[in-house]
C-alpha cells in the first residue's frame, strides 16, 4: 500500500510514454512490450527521443547505461540486507528495483528492519502501473498529453526527498546529500543531458566510500549506513 500513491504517478507517466512511443512510430504492441520487458521510465523516454527510421544502437546503449547506472550504487547500498539471500532471488528482486521501493527499503534497513517485501511487492505494483499507463497512453493518450502541467513530474522527487529527510541525519549523511546535490546541479548546468543523475550518485557514493562509519568498540553489528 505504501507504493500505491506513487503508482498513480507512474500510470500518468506511463501514459505519456505510450503516447510518445506511438507518435515516434512504434506500434501499440511494441510500445507495451517495451514497457513490460524494459521497465525503465527515463531510459525509455531517452530511447524514444533517439528513435527514427535508422536507429544508432551504440549511442542508445550509452545513453541508457548512463541513465540507469545509478542502479549500480542503489544495488550496492542494499547489499548488506541481501547478502544472505541466494543469488537467484537477489537478482530477481533487483529486476523490480526502482527509485521508490529502493528508498523505502534503504530507510527501513537504517531503522533495523530488513523489508524485502517492499522491494518485491512494491516493485510489482509499480511495474504493473507502468504497463497499464503505457496501454492507456497508446490507446487514449490524447486525454493526458502533458502530465507535467499537473505537476506530476514532481511527485517522485518529493517522495524521495521526504524519504531522505526521514532517514538518518548525521554529519556523514548530510555531507553526502549536499555533495550529491551540488554535483548534480553542476552536471545539469554544464554537462550533457541526463548526466546529472550519474554525477550526483557518484559524488554522494564517493563520500560514503571514503568516509566510513566507525564500528562499535565491542565488535557488535555495525548499524547500516
Secondary structure, DSSP 8 states (H G I E B T S, - for coil): -TTHHHHHHHHHHHHHHHHHHHHTT--HHHHHHHHHHT--HHHHHHHHHT-SSS--HHHHHHHHHHHHTHHHHHHHHTHHHHTTS-HHHHHHHHTT--HHHHHHHHHHHHTT---HHHHHHHHHHHHHHHHHHHHHHHHHGGG-S-GGGGTGGGHHHHHHHHHHHTS--SHHHHHHHHHHHHHHHHHHHHS-TTHHHHHHHHHHHHHHHHS-----TT-------
